[in-house]
Amino acid sequence: MLSIVFSALALGADPSVMALPVLSFQDAASDEIPSIAQQEADGQTPPVDVAPAGIGQDPAMRFDTSLSFDAGYTWQFKSSLDEGGRLAHGRFHTDGKVTVPVAKGFSMSLGWRYQYDHWTFQDVVAPWNNINTAQINLGFNWRIDDNWMVLGGGQAMWAVEEGGDWNDGLIGGGVGAFAYTFSENLTLGGGIGIRSQLEDDALFYPIIIVDWQITDRLSFDTRLTTGWANQSGAELVYELTEDLDVGIAAVFDYERFRLDDSGPLPNGVGTTETLPLTFYFSWEPTEDVSLTFYAGATVYGRIKATNAASQDVYADNYKPAPVIGFQGAVRF
């Protein structure tokens, strides 16, 4: 199937200006939720640098053991900083997830992700260069009845600049939410999450769940894409054929990571925010394999550097820039 997705990719912003994180269901459930759930059962994969659902993000599960992997690369072309200088950004990611039924209506999931971000700066002192991020998610889904579902879980993540101390880059958190199915075409829900932050207070944030099958081929849903609290967005999906989807996507990406001890800000913290709008094309050559290609532009971007004493010493916005990328996924 081909889907129109409205998702944005963002790379870092202050929590006070973050878009509302959202949570979505990406695995199929029972016949009561055939919209996005049925698309996932048919082998469709999320586009635009999206990981398999992380902690407790499957309000509609298949109640059988499943395993999925994906990998992709995104490139943001050079952009001018408002205060002078230029930057460009590339990201590679690979992640996976296994879901196991524990009892009738109840399942557990284990997800993992590795992400490598490469930043290049020109005509300005580089606050950082290469960032490694690794995370693990443990979640649960409990279908109470045909309408109600409860979901939640926890996450541990390590985000460190190359050469930094992994022990200083630990971030943890948890989330809890519920979802209610009004009809076979509409499911809504919400919840709350908490996440620790490097050199800052804990972040509390709302969770929004929307799964709306507008027509037989057109759907809209919100989704939380890389764990929670660092990416949120929404997508509008259109199915051209059984094997082809097109989409419009908007995803906000927020990243916070520990800097190394030999750079301009030893043991400080870097923060990035990015909001890309993308169009994508997704092809499923087989039932369990999908390939997605996307292109668009970052309509908002911001970087910030904080020293080891929790003082913000540098911050700047950058101009819109083109973005391209691809992703492959396989399910078992």
Buried (B, 14 or more C-beta within 10 A) or exposed (E): BBBBBBBBBBBBBBBEEBBEBBBBBBBBBBEBBBBBBBBBBBBBBBBBBBBBBBBBBBBBBBBEEBEBBBBBBBBBEBBBBEEEBBBBBBBBBBBBBBBEBEEEBBBBBBBBBBBBBBBEBEEBEEBBBBBBBBBBBBBBBBBEEEEBBBBBBBBBBBBBBEEBEEEBBBBEBBBBBBBBBEEBBBBBBBBEBBBBBBBBEEBEBBBBBBBBBBEEBBBBBBBBBBBBBBBBBBBBBBBBEEBBBBBBBBBBBBBBBBBBBEBBBEBBBBBBBBBBBBBBBBBBEEEEBBBBBBBBBBBBBBBBBBBBEEEBEBBBBBBBBBBBBBBBBBBE
